[in-house]
Amino acid sequence: MANLLSSTGVQVETITFPPHVKPPGATNTLFLGGAGVRCVEIESKLVKISGIGVYLEDKAIQSLAATWKGKGVEELQDLEDFFKDIINGPFEKFIQVTAIIPLAGKQFSKNVSAYCDRIWKAQGTYNHEDAKTIEKFNEVFKDQNFSPGSSILLTISTAGSLTISFSKDGSIQDTMVSVLENEKIGPAMIATAIGKHGVSPEAKKSVASRLSSIIN
């Protein structure tokens, strides 16, 4: 069903997110749930840093429709529980982060790590294994720099593990850089993009709009 109804990609600045991808580490082809730009404020100006595409496995539709069928986009985009069902749902997910301006891997991992720490500590679940996972995550990115058009590829398994890959030209490649088995790291990656304090409200709105159309 998702393949039929999400047959269009999304253009974010100069980045084209295709309607379907088979990301590294995934067992299935995933469909584009939505995409948007990430901005940060630099010297009182909003600067576009990257484009973020969020992809989901087809069975996400049946899982989400059970609760959210009949809801409109305006309602869904403001419902935290809707996005929690995406973040924690029992289906594969994939995030493509494509640089618009030069992006330092060390800065990217620092921001993501801080987000994960904050989530897990707020939940009261942060432990030694989580600290080791964050350390490994930071190690993967410490010597990486992403020029405009290059991408960070993050594949989340049904169990929550995270496969990390990189692409110099924005294409989806099969080369895995690292796999982190911690079941909490994958959902945290999705949450950084479209969670309660996610970095791309535009991607969040796009996900709500496209999924609303498919579910209904």
VOPA-131633 format. One record per residue: residue in one letter; y negated, z, x negated of N, C-alpha, C in turn. Coordinates in steps of 0.02 Angstrom, whole numbers, plus 50000, padded with zeros to 5 digits. Each point is the difference from the previous one (the first is absolute). Last residue first. Example, Ala and Ser with C-alpha at 12.3 -4.5 7.8 and 13.67 -1.06 7.14 Angstrom:
2
s501125035449358499415000349958499455003750039
a502864999649985499415000050045499405000049955
***
This chain:
216
n496355027450254499864998750071500124992850021
i500365007849775500355004850042499914998350074
i498824987049838500724998949997500375004650049
s497655002449977500164993450028500754998850003
s499225019649894499895000450072500194993450034
l500015000849767500585003250028499935000850076
r498164991049879500584995449997500625003250032
s498015013249987499894994050040500624995650002
a499985019449862500005001850071499944993950044
v499814996849769500685001950017500045001750075
s497874995949912500394993850002500725001450021
k498575018349959499814996650063500404993550009
k500285011449798500265004150055499864996850067
a499074990749806500724998550004500325003850058
e497765004749957500064993150024500734998050007
p499395021149905499945000050073500084992950029
s500775010549762499774993750030499995000550076
v500705017949847499444996949964499744993650033
g501135022950123500184994049962499394996449972
h500555021750129499444999049954500144994049955
k501535004250172499415003350029499384999149955
g501824981749950500075006750027499335002850023
i500584978449887499865000050072500095006950031
a500154995649754499664994150027499785000950072
t501235016849881499384998949962499614994250028
a502155005050089499475004450025499354999049961
i501964988949930499744997050062499415004150026
m501115008949815499664993849981499704996550061
a501355019350030499335001849974499614993749980
p502284997850070499545001450055499295001849977
g501604997249826499884993950038499535001050059
i500745018749866499504995849966499844993750040
k501705017450051499325001350025499484995249972
e502375001049936499944997650070499305000950029
n500834995649738499755005450043499864997550071
e500684986649802500485001650053499775005550047
l498914979349841499955007350007500395002050062
v499844977849818500225002450066499975007749999
s498844977249853500265006850004500225001550072
v499434977949925499755003749942500315007049998
m500884975350107499845006950013499765003349936
t500104973550096500065004549943499785007050018
d499944979250137500605004150006500085005249944
q497664989050121500524998849950500575004850007
i497694988550130500515005250007500584998449954
s497314993149962500634997950030500485005850003
g497785000549897500035001650071500644997850034
d499424998549760499664994950040500035001350075
k500985014349827499384997849969499604995350044
s501765020750061499954992750001499324998049973
f501945022750018499334997249988500024992550003
s501495023450100499994993749964499284997849991
i501725022250092499344997749976500084993649961
t501365015950199500084995049947499314997449982
l501015023450132499464995349986500184995449941
s501255016650214499904998749928499504994349991
g500855008350216499375002549975499894998949926
a501804992950164500095006949978499375003049971
t500104977150065500095004050061500065007449983
s498654986249821500654999350032500035004250064
i497884988049867500265006450022500654998950038
t498264987149807500514999250052500315006750016
l497734988149872500335006450014500474999250059
l498324986149806500494999050054500415006450008
i497524989749891500485005649996500454999350062
s498454979549877500215004550053500465005649976
s497884979549933500655002949984500165005750049
g497924988350009500544995650021500695002649982
p497945008649858499944997450068500564994950015
s500685017449817499434995550006499964997450072
f501125022849886500104994650048499354995950008
n501465017749819499344998250026500094993750043
q501605021449872499914994050041499274999050019
d501225018649880499774994649956499864993450037
k500725020350116499515002349951499734994549954
f501705000950195499354996750005499535001149940
v502255009750025500084992850014499324996449995
e500075023749986500244996949938500064992450009
n499485013850186499434999149956500204996549935
f501725005550149499554995150031499414998649955
k501475017249940500304993449988499554994550028
e499345022150043499954998749928500284993149983
i500265007850219499304998149987499904998449926
t502095008550061499914993350029499294997449986
k500525022249940500334995349955499914992850024
a499245017250140499584999849940500284995049950
d501285004650190499414996050017499544999249940
e501855014149980500214993050001499424995450017
h499675023550010500064997649931500204992749997
n498785006950224500485003549958500034996749931
y498695001350268499944997949930500475004149956
t499515001750245500644997449976500004998149926
g498245007550173500395005649972500674997849972
q498094987350099500625000750039500415006049977
a498044994049884499795001850067500605001250045
k500394991949784499795007049997499765002550069
w500594977349976500595004349993499815007449997
i498254983550012500434999750059500565005249995
r498584997349813499645003150056500445000250063
d500814988949807499965007249989499695003550060
c499994976650002500675002750010500005007649992
y498004988849950500144999650072500685003150015
a499384997749776499605005250031500135000350075
s500984982549879500325006449984499635005850033
v499074978350014500605000650042500335006849989
n498154994949864499795000750070500605001050046
k500434995549773499665006550006499815001450072
s500884978949941500525005150005499705007050007
f498494981949970500394999150062500515005650008
q498814998949799499575002450055500364999550066
k501084991349811499955007249993499575003050056
g500214976349980500605003250025499975007649999
a497864983450027500375003549947500605003650030
l498544977450077500265006450023500425003249944
p498014978850063500485003049952500185007250020
i499334985850205499655000949936500505003249952
i500964994050190499424995650011499545000349939
a502815005450037499345001749974499484994750018
t502275007950136499764994549957499275001449981
v502365011950109499315001749983499764994749950
q502105003950190499744995749946499265001749991
i502335012350117499274999649993499844995449941
f502205006150184499764997249936499244999850002
k502495010350132499284998750000499804997349932
e502355006050174499704998349936499264998250009
f501225017650166500024992949986499644998749934
p500105020550163500624998449964500094992549989
g497585015250021500514996550037500614997949958
n497785011749950500645003549994500584996350034
i497744991049997500085002949933500705002949991
i499354991950214500074994549952500185002849931
d499515015350166500644996850016500134993949956
k497935011349983500545004249972500684996950014
f498124990150097500064998349929500525004349965
f499585004750226500234993049995500104998149927
d499025020850052500725000150008500304993049996
e497625003449995500325001949937500764999750005
l498114986250138500545004750011500375001549935
d498184983850047499735006849993500555005350008
q500394976350022499665000649935499715007049989
l501094993450209500465001049943499635001349934
e498774994850200500315006550004500435001449939
e498994979050024499475005049992500285007150001
v501454981350040499805000749930499485005449990
g501655002850210499564994749974499795001549929
k502335007250143499375002449972499604994249971
g502224997750091499515000950053499335002649976
k502175005349857499924994250043499525001650057
w500825015649825499314997550002499904993650042
t502145013049954499475004950014499344996850019
a501924986849948500295005350041499475005150021
a499574982049844499914998450070500265005550046
l500285000749760499335001850022499904998950075
s502094994049899499885007249988499325002150028
q500584977250001500385003650050499875007549994
i498994986749836499734998450067500365003950054
a500695000549770499445004450014499744999050071
k501694986449894500225005250045499475005450012
d499654981349846499994998250071500195005750047
e498865005749764500634996950020499994998750076
l497695000849855500515004150032500624996050014
y497435000949846500564996350029500535004750025
v497234998349915500545004650020500524996050037
g497794995949814500434997450053500575004850013
i497384999749878500635003550010500374996950059
g497894995049801500284998550066500685003350006
s497785008049841500644996650006500144998150072
i497825008449920500435001149942500634995750002
k497325000750097500684998150020500445000049938
v497725014950052500274994749958500724998750022
l497555012350089500714999250013500254993949961
k497895016649929500194993650029500764999750011
s498735018249890499744999350069500144993250031
e500925005949785499275000049996499684998250067
i502364997150033499795000349931499244999349997
e502225003750184499285000349991499845001049926
v502174986750115499785006549975499254999749990
c502144985750145499345000649970499895007049972
r502064981350088499845006849981499325000049966
v501204982450193499695001349935499945007549988
g501984987850153499285001149999499765001649931
a502314993650184499694999949933499255001150007
g502695000750138499274999650001499735000249929
g502344997150069499755004450052499244999750006
l501944982249907499345002949986499775004250060
f502654996449934499444996450031499355003849986
l502514997449858499565004250041499424995950028
t502714997249901499344997050002499575004150048
n502075012349874499824995450054499334996649986
t500995016649859500614996650020499864994750054
a498415010649786500134999950072500654996350014
g499005002049779500315006250022500165000350074
p498104983449925500505002849954500275006650026
p499084983150187499755003549941500565002649955
k499484980450185500625003649979499825003649935
v498394990650221500175000449929500685003349992
h498074988050195500655003049985500115000149924
p497924992350097500295003450059500665003549986
p498064997249806500434995650040500335003950057
f497595003349872500635003650008500454995950047
t497804994149835500394998350058500655003950001
i497375002249883500725001449997500334998050066
t497615000449936500334994049974500755000750000
e498815015250167499594997049946500344993649977
v501545007550147499565005549981499614997849939
q501714989150207499564998749944499545006149989
v502574996150117499335002950006499624998649936
g502204987450144499805004549947499315002850014
t501924991550185499384998449964499885005149945
s501795000450166500104994149958499374997949963
s501005018450161499555001349944500054994449949
l501315000250202499335001950022499525001649944
l502354993649970499714995150045499265001550013
n501325014849868499914993749965499674994850043
a500595021150090499405000349958499884993449964
m501955002050131499405000050042499385000049957
***
